[in-house]
């Protein structure tokens, strides 16, 4: 009801994680900072109630020299949370959506698919299974 922007396998979530590397820091994207109740859902449908709806946020994980490792001022990094085809498909959908959004907003970007060597380096900074990034 709130925030799904890509098709997901069976409507489920948490197959992937999204990170932001910017200004020497690594952040994790949090899709839901608070849960929504059935009461909130009912009030939203009947009265267009918006208080108490889930929100999105980013949380600082650590400092990170992304300019050296990714050769970009900023990057959105997509990781798989499980080793399945559905997680790979979701990363692909997310990357495609990011391309469309950047193009629409006239934002310059580069796509990056990580090599096995790059994945090893990124795992050392707490990225479980990095797959791709949008370099900004």
KAGI-V902809 format. One line per field, one symbol per residue. psi: psi as a letter, one per 30 degrees, with the letter a starting at -180 (. if undefined). Layout:
psi->???
This chain:
psi->ejfkflkljgglagfllklkjkhglklkkjejfllkleeeeeeeeeghkfkglllllkkkellkifeeefhlelkjkklkflileeeeeeeeeeeeeeeeeeeeghkklkkjkkleeeeeeeffggjdikelljk.
